[in-house]
Amino acid sequence: MIDVPDDLVVNLGAHSGAAGRAFADALPELAERFLAGWGLRLDGAAMSGMCALVLPVVRGADGRRGALKLQMVDEETAGEPDALRVWGAAGAGAVGLLQHDAASGTMLLERLDEQRPLTGVADAREAVRVLAESLSRLVRVPAPPGMRRLGDAAARMLQEAPGAAGGLADEEERRLLRDCAAAVREVAGEPGDRLLHWDLHYGNVLAGRAEEGRAGEWVALDPKPLSGDPGFELFPALHNRFDASEVLWRFDLLSGVLGLDRERARAWTLGRVLQNGLWGIRGGARRLPADHAEIARRLLGRN
């Protein structure tokens, strides 16, 4: 039997409630079904992200190493295989999709070097440069039909924001959230049409393997894809490995490498602060996360 990591069980329950707990219970049987059905054998210990079980495997038919990824299908994950196919065809630097089962969402992915994540690069500025180059390759690709759309998300945020801001305990943070909404309102009419990763932080970039012809390459994985403006992609690089003094340097580097209009990119980055703030308020939070608020202040010139 496959051992499901305890952290994954907790995360699935917290993220998806009873459905998540049921999915966690079913994971060992689901894994065994695809190991047998796709002719795979285990090749190491189980790994997990926030909501997915990942098993290192070897394919019996050709001896190719892969990673079997099992996750719930929801609004965020439904487009992942389509995005990986499109990026793969464009040579955009995303992990390769080898097999996919649409009914369960199960994927067999190219094996990357899990021992070499971008988080392991000690020089934070070098890590940001790598992330910027990775994003620049991904967002050159137009989104395929059927992807969830940034424009729809922006409309929902703008509808929710006026009432939600009052749920914050701090007046300055209430003003920050309203100013983030005002920035999004300025650009919401042109939400963009690029294929976005949405969650490209340093832990979602791994080194490629020489056996896959990707020696020396950094490869993006685990997208939550949507169609939209590339400015909506910058926030994870500012938030992860957070350093208040580096916010504007990172923002300028990212927007420059991606060739973005700085004011549009600023507005969409504030949109991520708004999105996260609204999620928190829905969950009962009375304050914005301190680093999110600081990113907003610095982008608004209030530091």
Number of C-alpha atoms within 10 A of each C-alpha: 8 14 11 18 14 10 12 20 22 16 18 22 17 13 13 15 13 12 13 21 18 14 19 25 13 12 20 15 12 16 20 14 12 18 18 10 9 13 13 23 19 17 14 10 11 17 17 18 16 13 21 21 25 22 23 23 24 21 18 12 9 7 11 14 22 25 25 27 21 22 23 20 15 10 12 15 15 18 20 21 24 18 25 25 16 18 24 15 11 14 14 20 23 27 24 23 21 15 14 16 11 11 7 12 18 22 22 25 23 20 23 27 14 15 9 15 18 24 17 13 14 9 9 18 14 12 19 23 16 20 24 24 15 22 25 20 16 25 23 16 19 16 23 15 9 10 21 18 21 23 20 13 16 23 14 12 20 20 11 14 20 14 9 18 23 17 16 20 13 14 11 11 22 20 14 22 28 19 18 27 27 17 21 25 17 12 19 22 11 12 21 20 20 21 24 30 26 22 20 24 24 22 18 17 28 24 20 24 18 12 11 13 9 14 11 10 16 23 24 29 21 21 21 18 27 26 25 28 24 28 29 24 24 27 27 18 22 23 17 14 15 15 14 15 11 15 19 15 13 21 23 16 15 28 22 14 14 22 13 16 11 14 14 20 25 24 25 30 27 31 30 23 25 29 21 15 26 21 14 16 17 12 9 11 15 17 16 23 14 9 16 19 20 20 27 26 16 14 18 16 9 9 11
